């Protein structure tokens, strides 16, 4: 999991970029920061859940490839994209 400090840094970068491009004006920076962190954490949780589902799907195959092999990586990427699409991502 990502640390609170790293998450705050990433969210600041995102908000600064949005602000510099004049895409949005937020009157309360602290509130914007809190909301952006909440959204990012929710996204990370969804990706982690999808990743766990994909790992189980691969391991449930009759002859699953070993993790780290090109076959594993290809299946993982394919199934992860499918899982994210199912969840509306």
Long-range contacts (C-beta under 8 A, 24 or more apart in sequence): 1-44, 2-44, 7-37, 7-40, 7-41, 8-33, 8-37, 10-40, 11-36, 11-37, 11-40, 14-40, 46-84, 46-87, 46-89, 47-84, 50-80, 50-83, 50-84, 50-87, 51-80, 53-83, 54-79, 54-80, 54-83
